[in-house]
Amino acid sequence: MYEICALFVGIGLRMWLFRMPRVLLWISSRPEIETPLTSWGRLIEGEALMRNSQSYQNKHSYHGSTLLLALISYLNLNAPFLVEILFIASDVISAVALYLFAQKFLRKELKSQKECKEKLFKGVSSILIKPEHVSKVPTIICALYMCNPFSLATCISKSSVTFNNLFLALFLLSAVQGSIWQMAFYVALSTYETLYPVQLLLATGLCAWKYQEKPSTLKICYLKSLACFTFWMALILTLSFLCEPTTSSLLSHYKFILSAPDQTPNVGVFWYFFTEVFDHFHTFFMCVFQINVLIYSIPMSIKLKSHPVFLVFMLIAITGIFKSYPSVGDASLWLCLLPLWSHTFSYLRYPSVTGAMLLTSTILCPVMWHMWINAHSANANFYFAATLAYTTALVLITTDTAMAYLNWHVRIREGLKPCVAGTSEKAVLRLMN
Amino acid sequence: MKLKLLVVWAIFIQSVVVHCKEMDAYHESVTMDVINNNKLYSFFNFTTIWDFSDKFAPHHYNLFPRTLGELILKYQVAELHFTMTQGLWRNHQWGLPHASAPTGAQLWVWFDGNTVDVDKNWIGFTNALSGLFCASLNFINKAVTVTPTMSFFPTGAFEGGYPNNKFLRYGTLSRENLCTENLTPWMKLLPCGSRAGPASLLNPSQLHHSRFLSIGIHFMTQCQSPDCLKTFVELQQHISVVFDIGSGTHQDFTLRSLFLHLIKPACPLASTSVIKFKVPSDASISPPIKKIEEFYLVQNLFELTSDTNYKVKLNKQHLETIHIPEGITSHCFPTGLGLEGGLRCSLVNNLPKNVTVVFFQVVPWFLYTQLHTLKLETESGHRIQPDIVNFAPAKIRESPHKLELVFMLLAQEVTVLNIQFTRGFQTWTEHPPDANHGYYISPACLTIPTVELGNLSRDHSSKVQRIFSEALLITIPVPDFSMPYNVICLVCTVIAVAFGSLHNLTTRRLQKVSPKHKSPLKKKIDWLLEKICKKALDQEKNPSDTR
C-alpha cells in the first residue's frame, strides 16, 4: 500500500518538476548530474547533426550509444510528449523492479536462515533477519528510489543514466529469480550503454548457481551466462549496426569511455587528474584508472561466492564511483539498496561520519561550482575538493558496508560477544591472514 | 681566332638562354585614399607576373623571390593567400578595402591537384612559412585547420578539378601580432626591397602608428586567355595602412609627416610604378599631379627625378564627414556567462536589394558549439531559413567546429545569427602561457559576390568580396597550474583507500583474536621503540661512557 503511495508521489514530483523550465535549465547545467557521455543536450545535438548532414560521419559531439539516439530521435519526430513519459516510466519500472527484487531476496534469505538455524549461535536472534524486514524494507527501497533527490535530478535532466539504472534494477530482479537469459540480456544492455557492467557477468554465474531451481555446477552456469551474454550482445550490436552502418560510431562510443578525452568536471576522479597529470604519464594512468574500475570483480567474486547479491551491490557501487564519467545518478541506485543490509547496520564503524560527509559534499558541490565558474572568487581546487570528498564518502560507505556485512556473518555463527578460543576472554574480530 | 669563336659561342648561348627565359614583369603602385577627411588609406600593391608556358617550375629566378618560389615548389602549392593584420577594418566608416583581411594571421592554401598527402604538405608549408616570415604560423596545426566548402574558392586557375575542396586548407591565428620583424622579411621579397619606388615609404616603426596595418602575400596562376591554354603566375604583395591625418584645424598632411620617408623614384626593374591620390575635388596636392584616371590623380614614378614629399592640403571647411554609402557590414559579439556561451553576429544590409551571402565561422574545438541552437532571424523577428547549412562538429583535439551557411540578407535589414556553445576544459599543458588572457574565436567571414556591391567595391578584379568581423575573446575556466603533483597524490590516495580496504576484505578473513593480540609488525615496532628508549636512558644515566 505504502509503496503505491510512494510511486505516485514520485510520479507526481517528476511531472511537476518537468513543468518548471527554470529548474530544468539549472539542472541541465549541473556537472554532477550531466556528463558529456549521458547528457540530454548532447543527445539533441547528435540528433540535429544527424538530420543536418544525413551522414553518420559527423556526429562527433554526441558520445552516447546509437540505439538510444535512434530511439529518442524517432520519438522526438513522431511523439515528443512521449519522451518525458519514457523517462518517468523508466524510473517507475526501476522502482517496482527494486521492490520485487528486495521482497524476493529477503524472503529467500529468511528461508535460508530458517533452514540453517542449527549452525547459528544461540542468542543472536536480535541481529537476524526478521519478517518485518521482509515487509518493510522493500517499501523503503521503493520509496527511497522514487523520492531521493539524486534519482529525481537524474530523471528531470533526461540523462541516459536513468536507463542504465533501469537495466541494473531489472538485472537484480532477474538475478534473484535465477534466470540466466534475462540476466545476460540486462547485462548486455548495460554494457552496450556504458562498458563497465561487463564485470557483472561474474556475478551472473554465481546468482544463477545460487538461485536456480534446477541445481547445476558453477562451471556450467558460467558457460551458459557467457554464451547468453555473447548472443544478446551480438544481437544488440547488429541492431545498432543496422541503425547506423558504420563501425566508427560504436568504436568512438567505447573509445570515449575508455580514453576519457573530455576533461569537463564531474563527480568522479578522472577529470582533474587528467587535467593536471604530466603528459608522458597520461597513457599509463589512464590504463591504471580503467583497470581500477574492473579489477575488483575477480577477487570479490571469489570472496563473496555464496553472497552473489551482495557481490552485485559491491560491483555496482565500485563502478558507480570509479567510472570515467560518473554522476549522482550512478550512486543513487546502490545508495537506495543500502536498507537491504539494515540488519548489519549495528556493525557499521562510522555511519554518521560518512553520512555527514556525503551530505556536506553534495551540498558543497554546487556552491563551489558557482564560486568557481560564475563568481570567479574560487578556483578549480575548491570544486575538486568537494568532488573528492564526495568520492571518499561513497568509498567509505561501500567499504564500511562490506565490513559490516562480513562482520555480521561471523557474529551469527560465533555469537554476539565471541570469546577467544579456549578461554572466556572477550575477543575482538580483526581481519587476519 | 679561338677566342673569337669562344666569344661568339658565349653570345649565342646567352641569346638562346635569354630567348628561352620566361618573361617576367614587376608592377608596383601605391594608392592614397582620403577617407572622410580624417583618414588616409594607403594601399601598396607589388605584383610580379611570370609568363610560364606550362607548369610553374623555374630553374632560374629573376624578379620572383627565390625563397618563396622554392617553398611553393617543394610543397606543391597551387595558390597561396597569407595575410597578417593588426587592427580592425571598419567597413561602415571606411568602405570596402582593396584587399580584405581578418585580425591576426590568416593562411589559406590550395594545393596542387596531384598532391599525395595534403595534410603533410600543409604542416610542412606552415612551418616553412613561419620561418620565412618570423611569425608563429607553426601553431596552425590540425586543431586549428579546416577545409571550407563554399567560402574560399581559388581566385586563379586551378587544376585539381572544380573545386575539389580536399586540396584546400584554411587556418587562422587571431592571437598573432604583426611586428616589425614580420615586415622585414616581407620587404626582402620585393625586387628592389625598400630602396626605390613606393616601397621606400615603408618605415616599419612608423607603420605601426596606424589605425590598421595589414600585409599580404597572394600567389596564384592566372589564365592568359579564356580557354586557359596558356597561364602565368602572379605574386601579389599588399600592404594596407590607415593613418589618422591632421587634427584640429589642420587637415593637411605630407608623406613625410605620415611615413617619415619621402617617396623615391621608381624601381628600375619595374615595368610600371605609380602613385595615385584620391582626394576631394577642392583639395590640392603639391608638387601638382596633372594626369587623372578614373577619379585618381596618377603620377608615374619613372618621371620623378628625386625624392619627393607630396603635400596634400584639404579644405578646412569640409570638416563634416563625407558620407560613404554603406554596403554590408558585419559585427560579432560573444554572449552568455558562466559555462554557457554564445556567438551573435549582426549583419547589416544597407543595399536596396536582397543579397545572398556565404557565412563562414570557425570555433575552437573546446567551445562545444551546438547546431540545434542556431537561430537566423531579422531584428524584427522574422525567421530566415538558410539555403545551405554546413556544420562540421569538432573532433576533440583534432579539428575545430566549422559552420558555413548560405542565406539571403534582406534589403535594408539587420539579420542576426545566434549560436550557443558550452565552454569546455583543457589540460594544463594545452593552455598558452597567459591562460587568463583567453582564447580567440577567429573572425567570421562573409563572402559576397562583387557584382552585388557594384561601385562600393574598391577591388574590381576579384569575383568575391570578403567582409571579416571582429575576433572574439573568450575566457574558459582554467585549472590551478601549481597543482599537478598535489592532484596526483590526492586522487591516488582516495583510490588507495578504496583499494586497501577492498584488498583487506578480500584477502583476509575475520578471525577472533584477543584484544591484547599484536600483529607481528606491531610487535617489531614496539621492540624497536623499546630498544631506542633503553639506549637513550642508558646514555642519560652514564654520560661518562661517551667521553
Interface residues (C-beta under 8 A of the other chain):
Chain A: S29 G41 I44 E45 E47 A48 L49 N52 S53 N58 K59 H60 S61 P261 D262 Q263 T264 P265 V269 W271 Y272 F273 F274 T275 E276 V277 F278 D279 F289 N292 Y296 P299 M300 I302 K303 I318 I321 F322 W372 I373 N374 N379 A380 N381 F384 L388 T391 T392 V395 L396 T398 T399 A402 M403 L406 N407 V410 E414 P418 C419 V420 A421 E425 K426 A427 V428 L429 R430 L431 M432 N433
Chain B: L337 G338 L339 E340 Y368 Q370 L371 H372 V389 F391 A392 P393 A394 K395 I396 R397 T422 G424 F425 Q426 T427 W428 T429 P477 V478 P479 D480 M483 P484 V487 I488 L490 V491 V494 I495 V497 A498 F499 S501 L502 H503 N504 L505 T506 T507 R508 R509 L510 Q511 K512 V513 S514 P515 H517 S519
